[in-house]
Amino acid sequence: MLIRYKKSFEKIAMGLLSFMPNEKDLRKLLQTIKDYENEDNLQLFLWREEEDIIGLVGVSLTENNIEVQHISVNPSHRQLGIGKAMIKALNDMYAEKELTANEYTEAFLLKCEEGCKSSD
Ligand SMILES: CC(C)(COP(=O)(O)OP(=O)(O)OC[C@H]1O[C@@H](n2cnc3c(N)ncnc32)[C@H](O)[C@@H]1OP(=O)(O)O)[C@@H](O)C(=O)NCCC(=O)NCCS
């Protein structure tokens, strides 16, 4: 299930974020986490299965739009549908908004576009 980020998840969130190609630099990573903590229009979610945090998705919200900024799954849990499940959960949570990608998440969003709509 998708849960909201909180400070106690900082280290696991940074580990997951670091799998993004644009978050390899530690200073950038720290700034990104800080932005998610401080900016009202930025929301970070984690994917929890039982007690394990194995995925992360970060979004930027506007009135009509939700843009996926970051998406990452623990390498040991990839290819099991978690990435798509996170996108579907976002579509369900923000059903009134249009879900879009940025340049770093576009490839995966395009990949799962057909299978992640809330009506599925
Ligand atoms: C992208 C990512 C979140 C997918 O998570 P996942 O849980 O393995 O995804 P799912 O199991 O739901 O879906 C797997 C499908 O996505 C495809 N996929 C994986 N990474 C992809 C990428 N970067 N671009 C496009 N498609 C991708 C797989 O090939 C697979 O396709 P298939 O269904 O035809 O076999 C994961 O690979 C990851 O954390 N990557 C590193 C971070 C990253 O690069 N994020 C940005 C991605 S654009």
The ligand as a Gaussian input file, in Angstrom:
#p B3LYP/6-31G(d) Opt

LIG

0 1
 C       11.112000       1.967000     -13.217000
 C       10.857000       1.093000     -11.991000
 C       10.256000       1.945000     -10.880000
 C        9.834000       0.007000     -12.378000
 O        9.464000      -0.691000     -11.229000
 P        8.913000      -2.201000     -11.301000
 O        8.206000      -2.481000     -10.026000
 O       10.003000      -3.123000     -11.683000
 O        7.856000      -2.096000     -12.504000
 P        6.675000      -3.096000     -12.872000
 O        7.027000      -4.466000     -12.368000
 O        5.377000      -2.516000     -12.429000
 O        6.707000      -3.034000     -14.451000
 C        7.727000      -3.667000     -15.141000
 C        7.718000      -3.207000     -16.588000
 O        8.266000      -1.883000     -16.669000
 C        9.348000      -1.864000     -17.592000
 N       10.334000      -0.868000     -17.157000
 C       11.163000      -0.930000     -16.099000
 N       11.924000       0.171000     -16.053000
 C       11.580000       0.936000     -17.103000
 C       12.051000       2.185000     -17.593000
 N       13.016000       2.879000     -17.003000
 N       11.453000       2.671000     -18.707000
 C       10.468000       1.991000     -19.331000
 N       10.003000       0.785000     -18.916000
 C       10.564000       0.275000     -17.816000
 C        9.893000      -3.284000     -17.528000
 O       10.614000      -3.581000     -18.684000
 C        8.613000      -4.106000     -17.433000
 O        8.031000      -4.239000     -18.704000
 P        7.109000      -5.518000     -19.065000
 O        5.858000      -5.383000     -18.227000
 O        6.848000      -5.363000     -20.519000
 O        7.920000      -6.721000     -18.684000
 C       12.142000       0.389000     -11.532000
 O       12.720000      -0.298000     -12.627000
 C       13.185000       1.336000     -10.954000
 O       13.174000       1.612000      -9.759000
 N       14.137000       1.851000     -11.792000
 C       15.190000       2.723000     -11.305000
 C       14.657000       4.122000     -11.079000
 C       14.281000       4.788000     -12.392000
 O       15.031000       4.752000     -13.358000
 N       13.109000       5.442000     -12.397000
 C       12.650000       6.167000     -13.573000
 C       12.031000       5.247000     -14.581000
 S       11.615000       6.094000     -16.121000

